[in-house]
Structures are given as structure tokens and as C-alpha cells.
Amino acid sequence: MKKHFLSFVSNIKNENPYLKEWLDYHIKVGVDHFYLFNQCETEESWRILEPYREKRIVTVHDWTKIDSKYEGPTFFFQKNKNHMGYTHAATNYRQDTEWLLKIDLDEFLFMADEQESIKSWLHKLDSDLTRTIRVPRIDFGSNGHKKEPKGGVLENYTRREESPSNYKDMANTDFLNDNKRCYSSHKWSYRWFSGGKIHVPDPLNELRIHHYYTKSKEEYFDRQNISRGRKVSEEDFKAIEDRTNQVEDREILRHLPLSTDQ
């Protein structure tokens, strides 16, 4: 029996305004543990995380002292600090948790079926045959916010694209290798010839990830372009807005209010 059933591995950088909401939400929906790699130079993130550390809900690594050559964006077959965090988690913690998801601080794991919890759904899968769950990811837009609004991310951003445009892999750690040659923020690397299948949930009725891709226009343009994937022109932003504000989706709001006792 492993210590945890469902755990996250995440890199933190300039996420302090969103950190508590993200943690409280995922604790509420059943995530057991968080392996966090803190790239923040300020003390505020450590202050926010301290109550969760005291309760042993999070394991935090100071990731600010990694060689500067691993800062910034990457091309194919290059690693940066984020990839090194994922590798560290796979190498050191895969024996401690049954399921391990790579997830960012702008992503929220959500079970669409109100009668099902994330854990109960996972328990129904045949873990001997399931190598990974390829969780569909849906991008949310700005809801027309030009500036950062008051309140939380979940309540302020309720418009999204019509269908998933990406995914994140949740690994069954019995199949996972040390990931030392894996340079992806979406996929894990698995043991050769270990077998197992990829399970893809139905995003509208089962498991999906809400990706708060832009937040407000102000926040979008202020955000660091770590992966070279974010366009910074007005024309590009408008194209993203047209794609990510198509459908009103308030389902996740059933989990509000979140816990405030941390």
C-alpha cells in the first residue's frame, strides 16, 4: 500500500495570487498530496505554503538555485527547471503514490459527473491494465476582463472553448520510469515493455482539466512566456479570445466555497 492515492507534481513561479485557491480546490475534490517545485525568489509563496506543509499535504523543494542555463524556454530534447522537477518527482516519489499528474497552477482537475468523485472514478479503472489516463484539457478565456478582477479564478472565468484542445497525462506509477529523458510538460515516460493501456475519459461526462489559459488580458500579457507557446500581439490575443470564450461553463462552481481553514 502506497502512502498516497492521487498526487500532483507542479512547478510554481509567480503564482502567489492563485496558489491558495488552487490548493484548497484540489484538496476539496480529493487530491492527497502535492509535490511542488518552488521557483519563486520571494518569501510570500513559502508563507502561503507553510500551513499545508505543517499538515504534510505538500512537499516543497526550493528550485531557485538550479543552474541558470536551465532557465527559460526550451526546444525539442532540451530540459529546463520544470522538466527537472518532473524528473525529480518521478525518480523519488513514484513509490509513494498510486497516481501522479503533471499539472500547472492555472489548471484545475474536474469531475463532470456530480454523482462521482475523482477518487471513486479512479477506483473503477483496472489499475493492472491502465498505464496512464490522458485527461482532456479545455482552455478558458478572459470572460471579457481587461484587468485582474477581484475574487477567485473559478468564479471569474466561466467561458471556454467548445471542445478540448490538449491533454495532460496522469500516470499509474507502477508503469512509470525515472523520466530522466522525458522533456514534456504533458506526458510521462514509462518502463519499456511494461504494457498497459492509455485510458481517455469523456470530457463532458467524466474527467477533464479546466485550463485558465488567459485569465484577464492584463494577466495574459504579464505572464512569462516559458514555453514559447504564448503569442503576445493584439491580433493573436483576439484569436485566442475568439476560441476560448465560446461556451458558458459554470459546472465547477458547485465546489464553491472552498475550505478556508488552512
Stockholm file with secondary structure:
# STOCKHOLM 1.0

chainA/1-262         MKKHFLSFVSNIKNENPYLKEWLDYHIKVGVDHFYLFNQCETEESWRILEPYREKRIVTVHDWTKIDSKYEGPTFFFQKNKNHMGYTHAATNYRQDTEWLLKIDLDEFLFMADEQESIKSWLHKLDSDLTRTIRVPRIDFGSNGHKKEPKGGVLENYTRREESPSNYKDMANTDFLNDNKRCYSSHKWSYRWFSGGKIHVPDPLNELRIHHYYTKSKEEYFDRQNISRGRKVSEEDFKAIEDRTNQVEDREILRHLPLSTDQ
#=GR chainA/1-262 SS CCSEEEEEEEEESSCHHHHHHHHHHHHHTTCCEEEEEECCSSSHHHHHHHHHHHTTSEEEEECSSSCGGGCSCCCTTCCCHHHHHHHHHHHHHTTTEEEEEECCTTEEEEECCTTCCHHHHHHTSCTTTEEEEEEEEEEECCTTCSSCCSSCHHHHCCEECSSCCEEEEEEETTSBCCCTTCCCSSCCCBCTTCCCEEECCCTTTSEEEEEECSCSHHHHHHSCCTTSCCCCSHHHHHHHHHHHTSEECCGGGGGCSCCCCC
#=GC SS_cons         CCSEEEEEEEEESSCHHHHHHHHHHHHHTTCCEEEEEECCSSSHHHHHHHHHHHTTSEEEEECSSSCGGGCSCCCTTCCCHHHHHHHHHHHHHTTTEEEEEECCTTEEEEECCTTCCHHHHHHTSCTTTEEEEEEEEEEECCTTCSSCCSSCHHHHCCEECSSCCEEEEEEETTSBCCCTTCCCSSCCCBCTTCCCEEECCCTTTSEEEEEECSCSHHHHHHSCCTTSCCCCSHHHHHHHHHHHTSEECCGGGGGCSCCCCC
//
